[in-house]
Amino acid sequence: MSFVATIDSPATGRLARLVPPDGPARVLATSTLITSVGFGGYASGSVLFFTRGIGLAPTQVGAGLSLAGSLAIVANPYLGRLADRLGPRKVAVAVGVVQVCALVALLFVGSFAAFVPLICVLGVAESAAFVCRGTLTSTLMGPEGRVRVSAYLRSVLNAGFAVGSLVAGVAVWADTRAAYSVLMVVVAALMIVGYGCYFLLPRVAPSPAVSAERKRREGLRNYPYVLCGIVCGTIAVGDSILIVGLPVWVVEQTSAPKPLAVACIGLNTLLVVALQVRASKRADTVEGARRLLLFAGAALAAACVTFSLTHNLPTAGVVILLVAGTVVLTMGELWNSAATWGLAFNLAPIDSQGTHLGAFSIGTTLRTVLGPIVVIALITTFGAAGWLALAAVFVVAMAAASPIVGWAVRVQNSSVSTADTGRDQQ
């Protein structure tokens, strides 16, 4: 499928960079926008719903969310395989139905014992939805369009998340169980509409069954491929730095105005919406994705060093460094997202995208579980030295990236050669 738009004027050209082409790409973007508004509302208001609405302790909520994330790590590869075997659209709609049912059921929770299984089901379904969307994007858009469309989807996801956060702000302002319950109902309704858009997509035929020999080399058993996901997930800890670490640092360890912590997150969101598509141009090949991964690691290491310099500086200098560090961090985030798509798609067989994307997601899911804990522990315990330790983590990830990607390419080429030999013998 071609993604070359006809440009009649400069204004049309600018619009084309922000709106995906008509057809499946635009349906995917519409679905992502709607569901991301719901996800933004849920992410921004759910913890307060659980603590102030239901009455759970913050430690109980944290334990439930951590368990849900851990289960998603285990479940994603198998749900990705299911998407290959049954078709990604069918499985995506199914996990959407599960999300809606779990959200509605949470309205009636009154104890920790009832909360844990529901939050685990919801967490696994949310994570599986991202795997299914990636599989749909890859199979519908093909090698020439999947990275570019993924960039569009991330742009609209950030825009929708920001809108959802504002919606959640109304419930937080009211701060009653009724208000939080209405928020959850709105989130569920948005999920119904968003996943309903998938019925407008072409049906994707299930992948044929693979041989026993092929199964021994794919998904979780493709070790360099899984390691590529872990490297990408490690560099994606930049998300945790921005959302968790930086606000704590700004408020507790610098002389900057406290609202600057929120302003930095807003700046990041605007830059992602505006620049993600452009930053992903060179990620449609393995080599291009590898280079962007190195750029991402370098940018995030530089951002951490910049943040480490803001301790005990005058306010004006702190503000300048925090804004500059946020811009550099955002560029690293943009490049890492593009590299993640390029490697995940291109290093996986076209008829086994779901299985492999599920395995690749182990790295990104680990980041969501461990990232906030590691970031907070380092910067609150060691201060500026903690930022330098985070920079060292990114440098190590950069050093590991090229050898691991090279290993994954060799394994992929070996698998292709084996498959070609098998066909020749037949």
C-alpha positions in Angstrom: 0.0 0.0 0.0 1.4 3.4 -0.9 1.5 6.3 1.5 2.5 9.0 -0.9 -0.1 11.8 -0.6 -1.0 14.2 -3.4 0.0 17.7 -2.3 -1.9 20.5 -3.8 -0.7 23.3 -1.5 1.7 23.9 1.5 -1.3 23.7 3.8 -2.3 20.3 2.4 1.3 19.1 2.8 1.3 20.1 6.5 -2.1 18.4 7.0 -0.8 15.2 5.3 2.0 15.0 7.9 -0.6 15.0 10.7 -3.4 12.9 9.3 -2.8 9.4 8.0 -3.9 8.4 4.5 -7.5 7.3 4.0 -8.3 3.6 4.4 -7.1 1.1 7.1 -4.5 3.6 8.3 -7.1 6.2 9.1 -9.4 3.6 10.7 -6.5 2.5 13.0 -5.7 6.1 13.9 -9.4 6.8 14.7 -9.7 3.8 16.9 -6.4 4.6 18.6 -7.5 8.2 19.2 -10.8 7.2 20.8 -9.3 4.4 23.0 -6.4 6.6 24.0 -8.8 9.2 25.4 -10.3 6.5 27.5 -6.9 5.2 28.5 -5.8 8.7 29.4 -8.8 9.1 31.6 -8.3 5.7 33.2 -4.6 6.2 33.8 -5.1 9.6 35.4 -8.1 8.8 37.5 -8.1 5.1 38.3 -5.7 5.1 41.2 -7.8 7.7 43.0 -10.9 5.7 42.2 -9.3 2.6 43.8 -8.1 4.5 46.9 -10.7 7.2 47.5 -13.7 5.7 45.8 -13.3 2.0 46.7 -11.2 2.5 49.8 -8.2 0.4 49.0 -4.8 1.3 50.5 -2.2 2.7 48.0 0.1 -0.3 48.8 -2.7 -2.7 47.8 -3.3 -0.8 44.5 0.4 -0.9 43.8 0.6 -4.6 44.5 -2.3 -5.3 42.2 -0.9 -3.2 39.3 2.5 -4.9 39.7 1.0 -8.3 39.6 -1.1 -7.4 36.5 2.1 -6.2 34.7 4.0 -9.3 35.6 1.2 -11.5 34.2 1.1 -9.5 31.0 4.8 -10.3 30.5 4.0 -14.0 30.6 0.7 -13.8 28.6 1.6 -11.5 25.7 3.7 -14.1 23.7 0.8 -16.6 23.8 -1.8 -14.0 23.1 0.3 -12.9 20.1 0.4 -16.4 18.9 -3.4 -16.6 19.2 -3.6 -13.4 17.1 -1.6 -15.2 14.3 -3.7 -18.3 14.5 -7.2 -16.8 14.7 -6.6 -13.4 13.0 -5.5 -10.2 14.8 -8.7 -8.3 14.3 -10.8 -11.1 16.0 -8.5 -11.3 18.9 -8.2 -7.5 19.2 -12.0 -7.2 19.4 -12.1 -10.0 22.0 -9.6 -8.4 24.3 -11.5 -5.1 23.9 -14.6 -6.8 25.1 -12.7 -8.2 28.1 -11.4 -4.7 28.9 -14.9 -3.2 28.9 -16.3 -6.1 31.1 -13.4 -5.7 33.6 -13.9 -1.9 33.8 -17.6 -2.3 34.5 -17.0 -5.0 37.0 -14.6 -2.7 38.9 -17.5 -0.4 39.7 -18.8 -3.1 42.0 -15.6 -4.0 43.8 -15.5 -3.5 47.5 -12.5 -5.5 48.7 -8.9 -6.2 47.8 -9.7 -9.8 47.2 -12.2 -8.8 44.4 -9.9 -6.1 43.1 -6.8 -8.3 42.4 -8.3 -10.7 39.8 -10.2 -8.0 37.9 -7.1 -5.6 37.7 -5.0 -8.6 36.5 -7.5 -9.4 33.8 -7.7 -5.8 32.8 -3.9 -5.3 32.7 -3.4 -8.4 30.6 -6.1 -7.4 28.2 -4.7 -3.8 27.9 -1.2 -5.2 27.1 -2.6 -7.7 24.6 -4.5 -4.9 22.9 -1.2 -3.2 22.0 0.2 -6.4 20.6 -2.9 -7.0 18.5 -2.8 -3.4 17.2 0.8 -3.9 16.2 0.0 -7.1 14.4 -2.9 -5.5 12.6 -0.7 -2.5 11.6 2.0 -4.8 10.3 -0.2 -7.1 8.3 -2.5 -4.4 6.9 0.2 -1.8 6.0 3.0 -4.1 4.9 6.7 -3.5 5.2 6.5 -0.2 3.3 4.0 1.5 5.5 3.9 -0.1 9.0 6.5 2.0 10.7 5.1 5.2 9.3 1.6 4.3 10.4 2.8 3.3 13.8 4.3 6.7 14.2 0.9 8.3 13.3 -0.7 6.0 15.9 1.7 7.1 18.6 1.1 10.8 17.8 -2.7 10.4 18.1 -2.3 8.2 21.2 -0.4 11.0 22.9 -3.0 13.6 21.9 -5.9 11.4 23.1 -4.1 10.6 26.3 -3.8 14.3 27.0 -7.5 14.9 26.4 -8.4 11.9 28.6 -6.2 13.4 31.4 -8.3 16.6 31.2 -11.5 14.5 31.4 -10.2 12.7 34.5 -9.4 16.1 36.0 -13.2 16.8 36.4 -13.6 13.6 38.4 -10.5 14.4 40.5 -11.9 17.9 41.2 -15.2 16.4 42.4 -13.4 13.7 44.3 -16.4 11.5 45.0 -17.0 7.8 44.3 -19.9 8.8 42.0 -17.6 11.1 40.0 -15.0 8.4 39.7 -17.6 5.8 38.7 -18.9 8.1 36.0 -15.3 8.4 34.7 -15.0 4.6 34.5 -18.3 4.4 32.6 -17.1 7.0 30.2 -13.8 5.1 29.7 -15.7 1.9 29.0 -18.0 3.6 26.5 -15.0 5.0 24.7 -13.4 1.5 24.6 -16.6 0.1 23.0 -16.6 2.8 20.3 -12.8 2.6 19.7 -12.7 -1.2 19.4 -15.9 -1.1 17.3 -13.9 0.7 14.7 -12.0 -2.5 14.1 -15.0 -3.9 12.3 -14.3 -1.3 9.5 -10.9 -2.9 8.9 -10.4 -5.6 6.2 -10.4 -9.1 7.6 -6.9 -10.4 8.1 -6.6 -14.1 7.3 -5.1 -16.3 10.1 -1.5 -17.4 9.5 -1.1 -21.0 8.5 0.2 -23.5 11.1 4.0 -23.7 11.3 6.1 -26.8 11.5 7.5 -28.1 14.8 11.0 -27.1 13.7 9.8 -23.6 13.0 8.1 -23.4 16.4 11.5 -24.2 18.1 13.0 -21.0 16.6 10.2 -18.5 16.9 8.8 -16.2 19.6 10.2 -16.7 23.0 12.8 -19.1 21.6 14.2 -16.4 19.3 16.6 -15.2 21.9 18.3 -12.3 20.1 14.9 -11.0 19.1 13.7 -11.1 22.7 16.9 -9.4 23.8 16.3 -6.6 21.2 13.0 -6.0 22.9 14.7 -5.8 26.3 17.2 -3.3 25.0 14.4 -1.2 23.5 12.5 -1.5 26.7 15.5 -0.4 28.7 15.9 2.8 26.7 12.2 3.4 26.9 12.7 4.0 30.7 12.8 7.6 29.5 9.0 7.5 29.9 9.4 6.7 33.6 12.0 9.5 34.0 9.6 12.0 32.5 6.4 10.9 34.3 7.7 9.7 37.6 11.3 10.8 38.2 11.4 14.3 36.9 8.4 15.6 38.8 9.8 14.3 42.1 13.2 15.8 41.3 11.8 19.2 40.3 9.6 19.5 43.4 12.0 18.1 46.0 15.5 18.8 44.7 15.5 22.0 42.6 14.6 25.6 43.0 12.3 25.5 39.9 8.7 26.5 40.1 6.7 23.4 41.0 4.3 23.7 38.0 7.3 23.3 35.7 7.1 19.5 36.4 3.7 19.4 34.7 4.9 21.8 32.0 7.7 19.5 31.0 5.3 16.6 30.5 3.1 18.9 28.4 6.0 20.0 26.3 6.9 16.3 25.8 3.4 15.5 24.7 3.3 18.4 22.1 6.7 17.4 20.7 5.6 13.7 20.3 2.4 14.7 18.5 4.3 17.1 16.2 7.5 15.1 15.5 6.9 11.4 15.8 6.1 10.8 12.2 9.1 12.8 11.0 11.5 11.1 13.5 10.5 7.7 12.2 11.5 8.2 8.6 14.7 6.1 8.7 13.3 3.2 10.8 11.8 1.1 8.1 14.9 -1.0 7.7 16.8 -3.0 10.4 20.0 -0.9 9.8 18.1 2.4 10.0 16.3 1.2 13.2 19.6 0.2 14.8 21.1 3.6 14.2 18.1 5.4 15.7 18.4 3.1 18.7 21.9 4.3 19.2 20.8 8.0 18.8 18.0 7.3 21.4 20.4 5.9 24.0 22.8 8.8 23.5 20.1 11.4 23.8 18.6 9.9 27.0 22.1 9.6 28.6 22.7 13.3 27.7 19.3 14.2 29.2 20.1 12.5 32.5 23.4 14.3 32.7 21.6 17.6 32.1 19.1 16.9 34.9 21.9 16.0 37.3 23.3 19.5 36.9 20.1 21.2 38.1 20.7 20.5 41.8 21.6 23.7 43.8 21.6 26.0 40.8 19.8 29.4 40.6 16.2 29.2 39.4 16.8 30.6 36.0 19.6 28.1 35.2 17.5 25.3 36.5 14.5 26.2 34.3 16.7 26.4 31.2 18.4 23.1 31.9 15.1 21.3 32.7 13.5 22.5 29.5 16.6 21.6 27.4 16.8 18.2 29.1 13.2 17.5 28.4 13.6 18.3 24.7 16.6 16.1 24.4 14.9 13.3 26.4 11.9 13.6 24.0 14.1 13.2 21.0 15.5 10.1 22.5 11.9 8.8 23.2 10.9 9.5 19.5 13.9 7.7 18.1 13.5 4.8 20.4 9.9 4.4 19.5 10.7 4.4 15.8 13.6 1.9 16.4 11.3 -0.4 18.4 8.8 -0.6 15.5 11.5 -1.1 12.9 13.2 -3.9 14.8 10.1 -5.6 16.0 8.5 -5.7 12.6 11.5 -6.4 10.4 13.1 -9.0 12.5 9.9 -11.1 12.7 8.6 -13.4 9.9 5.6 -11.8 8.1 3.4 -14.8 8.9 4.3 -14.8 12.6 4.1 -11.1 13.5 1.7 -11.6 16.5 3.8 -14.4 18.1 7.0 -12.3 17.7 5.5 -9.0 18.7 4.2 -10.6 21.9 7.7 -11.9 22.7 9.2 -8.5 21.8 6.8 -6.8 24.2 8.5 -8.5 27.2 11.0 -5.7 27.2 8.5 -2.9 27.1 6.3 -4.5 29.7 9.2 -5.1 32.0 9.9 -1.4 31.7 6.5 -0.4 32.8 6.8 -2.7 35.9 10.4 -2.0 36.9 11.1 1.5 35.4 9.3 3.7 37.9 10.8 1.7 40.8 14.4 1.9 39.5 14.1 5.6 38.6 12.6 6.7 41.9 15.1 4.6 43.9 18.1 6.0 42.1 17.3 9.7 42.1 15.8 9.8 45.7 18.6 7.8 47.2 21.6 9.1 45.3 20.5 12.5 44.0 22.6 13.8 41.1 24.7 10.6 41.2 21.5 8.7 40.6 21.0 10.6 37.4 24.5 9.7 36.3 23.7 6.1 37.1 20.7 6.2 34.8 22.9 7.7 32.1 25.3 4.8 32.5 22.3 2.4 32.0 21.6 4.0 28.7 25.2 3.8 27.6 25.4 0.1 28.4 22.2 -0.4 26.4 23.7 1.4 23.5 26.9 -0.8 23.7 24.7 -3.9 23.7 22.4 -2.8 20.9 24.5 -3.4 17.8 25.8 -6.9 18.7 22.4 -8.0 19.7 20.8 -6.7 16.5 23.5 -8.3 14.4 22.8 -11.6 16.2 19.1 -11.3 15.5 19.8 -10.6 11.8 22.0 -13.7 11.5 19.3 -15.8 13.2 16.7 -14.4 10.8 18.9 -15.1 7.7 19.6 -18.6 9.0 15.9 -19.3 9.4 15.2 -18.0 5.8 17.9 -20.2 4.4 16.6 -23.2 6.2 13.1 -22.5 5.0 14.3 -22.1 1.4 16.3 -25.4 1.6 13.1 -27.1 2.9 11.1 -25.8 -0.1 13.8 -26.9 -2.6 13.8 -30.4 -1.2 10.1 -30.6 -1.6 
